[in-house]
Amino acid sequence: MITVVIIIMQLYPFPKPEIIANNPNDLIKSADVPENVATMLRLACYDCHSNETQYPWYSNIAPVKWWVYDHIVKGREDLNFSDWNSLSKSDKAEFLDGISTEVSDGDMPLKPYPLTHPDAKLSDADRETIAGWAEEYMEKLYE
Amino acid sequence: MKNYKKTYFLPVLIIGISFGLYSFSKVNPRNYNSVKDVDSIVIPAEVQTIIDNKCYGCHNTESRGEKSKKKLNFDYFTNGDYSKGKIISKLGKIKDELDEDKMPPEKFLAKYPHKKLTAEEKTILENWIIDQKKVLAGE
């Protein structure tokens, strides 16, 4: 019975957010992001906030996929690092301010994410590094 | 003697409370520096009055609300603590909050209904933000 329900669940259509490998406007490609920050952003943010999502196997199985795909759609809608360079300066400033606040307050990455992605777990020092980078970048935008 | 107390107690109390309320409503009055160069934000008097009356009470360095002052501190607009990029970002955020009627917060307004922004005040703030963002960003 359960098997049948799970199989039927798989048939329910739910579009998978596309992976795009080549993003000329990508933040890390187009801006001068220090290596250590770039690594952290890739590990802790890029799965939901870029077109370069890395899907673990279980994320493609319903019901998990409904939840995961939905997060990715919303994450990309809110902030997509793959489109970074197409943003206006003032939008960049606003996002950087948001990144600084949310990362240092522990609101991002979302709490359940590091449970299945241990590499995405940020220490307090990591959070400070990311927030410091965002603040510095924000200043540089208008120098 | 008893009679004297009765006659004067109430008026004195009322005057005392009025003074208390008056000084409370004037928490941390401040003067914004007006413009020196294009690099600093311009806060015209009418905008300053709205900020002082409706926003500054929570969004200042001395505020008891850690969250509110961390998100936005009007003292930092003029004392150099916010970079230009930060000011532009904060202006954008303020406009978003105003557009969605999120500030001042509903819970706060339930207690202090007179702190609600009037439609006119909102327009003044929004026009000011649009203008200042352009000037500061050099757009």
Interface residues (C-beta under 8 A of the other chain):
Chain A: K89 S90 D91 A93 E94 L96 D97 T101 E135 Y137 M138 E139 K140 L141 Y142
Chain B: K70 K71 S83 K84 G85 K86 I88 S89 K90 G92 K93 K133 L136 A137 G138 E139
